[in-house]
Amino acid sequence: MGLKKQIKLYPDKASTKLIKFTAYIRNNIEKIVDGNDRKEKGLPFTSNLAESIVKSLINQRCKGHQHMRWSRKDLITIYN
């Protein structure tokens, strides 16, 4: 059954989110990383490195502005 049909059958917000999430997982199952498999092989399995790099870049851009407040729009602009 297609996504739109499922949402019409179960229109409440929680069901719609669950249907969309299930469809996302189904469509991306090949790209989902098996953390236990990577750990067993001695490979990195967390996003700590990526998060650290992003934090570092944001800190470099904001030097001297430690108490700056961010809106969602500002963060999306920096991210892009």
N, C-alpha and C positions, 0 to 999 in steps of 0.2 A: 504494500500500500504506500502511496506517495506521501511526502511530507505535508503537502497542503491538505490532502484528504484526512490525514491523522489529526491535524490541528483543527479542522472543522468538526471532527467527531469529539474532540476533547478541547474545547475552547478556553478552559480556565488557564490562568497564567502559569501555574506550576506544571500542568500537563504540557503546555506549549513549550516551556523551557526544557523539560525532560525529553520531549520528542526531538527538539532541535539539537540537544546535546547528544542524544543517541545517534542521530543522523551524522553529526560531526565525527563522532568516534568511528562509525561505520565507514565513512568516506576517507578517514585518515589513518586507519588501523596500521597500514604498512609503515607509516612515518613515526609511530609512537615508539619511544625508546623503552626497552626493557631494562630498568635500572639494576635489577638483580643480576642479569646476564652480564652487563657492563662491569659491575662490581666484581663478579667472579673472575673476569678476564683482566682485572687490574686497571680498567679504563675509568676515566672520570664519568660520574653519573649524576652530578648535581649541576646547578646553574651558578654556583658560587663565583666561578671565574668571570662569567659574563656579567653578573651583578656587580662585581667589584670594578670591572672596567667601566661600566655605565656610571657608577657612583663617582669614580675618579674623573671622568669626563665632565660630569655635572659640576663637581667641585672646582675643576679648572675654569669653567665658564663663569662660575659664581664667586670667584676669588674676591674677598673683601665685602661680600654680601651674605654672610652666614645666616642672617635672620630673615632672609627673603621668604616670602610666602608665594606659593605657586598655585595657579588655577589649572584645571584640567587642560584648558586650551594652551597655556604656556608649556606644559609638559609635553603635549603632543607636538608642538612646534619644535622643541628641542630634540625630541625623539626622531622626528622626520629629518 
